Amino acid sequence: MTHPSAHATVLDYHRAWTGGDVEAAMTLVADDITCRAPGVDLSGKDAYRAFIAGFAPQLTGIGDIAEFADGERVALFYYPQTAATTTAPAGECFTVRDGKIVESVLVFDRLSYGPPAEG
């Protein structure tokens, strides 16, 4: 069976979840995905879905910075825009095998996505 390129898979996944369609995004994720993110290590599609679904509704927009692909590895850099920030960058490195995302390493500044400071 021929699969889309890793780059195409990741872009389809990214467009789906940032567009609010978490379920479509999850069709591109392996059941045994692992994810390392600030403050949390996730294992399995259910845990990953809950993590993404918890953040996706906060998005007010997305600003793309750059993308790089090298075989089964794809890196995206972008600005997840929320009520709290529009300028805090995020970086994510994916590994894709057999048309599914099997690993994600996500880097972002957690404090930037907290509630805005008062006063």
For each residue, the residues with C-beta under 8 A, 3 or more apart:
1: 99
2:
3: 9 98 99
4: 8 9 12 99
5: 8 9 69
6: 9 10 69 71 72 73 74 94 95 96
7: 10 11 67 69 74
8: 4 5 11 12
9: 3 4 5 6 12 13 28 74 96 99 100 101
10: 6 7 13 14 67 69 74 76 94 96 101
11: 7 8 14 15 67
12: 4 8 9 15 16 28
13: 9 10 16 17 25 28 29 94 101
14: 10 11 17 18 25 76 78
15: 11 12 18 19
16: 12 13 19 21 22 24 25 28
17: 13 14 20 21 22 25 52 56
18: 14 15 56 59 62 80
19: 15 16
20: 17 56 57 59
21: 16 17 24 25
22: 16 17 25 26 49 52 53 56
23: 26 27
24: 16 21 27 28
25: 13 14 16 17 21 22 28 29 52
26: 22 23 29 45 48 49 52
27: 23 24
28: 9 12 13 16 24 25 99 100 101
29: 13 25 26 33 45 48 49 100 101
30: 33 45 97 100 101 102
31: 44 45
32: 43 44 45 102
33: 29 30 42 43 44 45 48 100 101 102 103 104
34: 41 42 43 102 103 104
35: 40 41 42 47 48 51 103 104 105 106
36: 41 42 104 105 106
37: 40 41 42 51 104 105 106 107 108
38: 106 107 108 109 110
39: 110
40: 35 37 51
41: 34 35 36 37
42: 33 34 35 36 37 47 48 51
43: 32 33 34 47
44: 31 32 33 47 48
45: 26 29 30 31 32 33 48 49
46: 49 50
47: 35 42 43 44 50 51
48: 26 29 33 35 42 44 45 51 52 104
49: 22 26 29 45 46 52 53
50: 46 47 53 54
51: 35 37 40 42 47 48 54 55
52: 17 22 25 26 48 49 55 56
53: 22 49 50 56 57
54: 50 51 57
55: 51 52 58 59 80 113
56: 17 18 20 22 52 53 59
57: 20 53 54
58: 55 82 83 113
59: 18 20 55 56 62 80 81 82
60: 81 82 83 86
61: 81 86
62: 18 59 78 79 80 81
63: 78 79 81 86
64: 67 76 77 78 79
65: 77 78 79 89
66: 76 77
67: 7 10 11 64 74 75 76 77
68: 74 75
69: 5 6 7 10 73 74 75
70: 73 74
71: 6
72: 6 95 96 97
73: 6 69 70 93 94 95 96
74: 6 7 9 10 67 68 69 70 93 94 96
75: 67 68 69 91 92 93 94
76: 10 14 64 66 67 91 92 94
77: 64 65 66 67 89 90 91 92
78: 14 62 63 64 65 89 90
79: 62 63 64 65 86 87 88 89 90
80: 18 55 59 62 88 90 108 113
81: 59 60 61 62 63 85 86
82: 58 59 60 85 86 113
83: 58 60 116
84: 112 113 114 115 116
85: 81 82 88 112 113
86: 60 61 63 79 81 82
87: 79
88: 79 80 85 108 109 112 113
89: 65 77 78 79 108
90: 77 78 79 80 106 107 108
91: 75 76 77 106 107 108
92: 75 76 77 104 105 106 107
93: 73 74 75 104 105
94: 6 10 13 73 74 75 76 101 103 104
95: 6 72 73 101 102 103 104
96: 6 9 10 72 73 74 99 100 101 102
97: 30 72 100 102
98: 3
99: 1 3 4 9 28 96
100: 9 28 29 30 33 96 97
101: 9 10 13 28 29 30 33 94 95 96 104
102: 30 32 33 34 95 96 97
103: 33 34 35 94 95
104: 33 34 35 36 37 48 92 93 94 95 101
105: 35 36 37 92 93
106: 35 36 37 38 90 91 92
107: 37 38 90 91 92
108: 37 38 80 88 89 90 91 112 113
109: 38 88 112 113
110: 38 39 113 114
111: 114
112: 84 85 88 108 109
113: 55 58 80 82 84 85 88 108 109 110
114: 84 110 111
115: 84
116: 83 84
117:
118:
119:
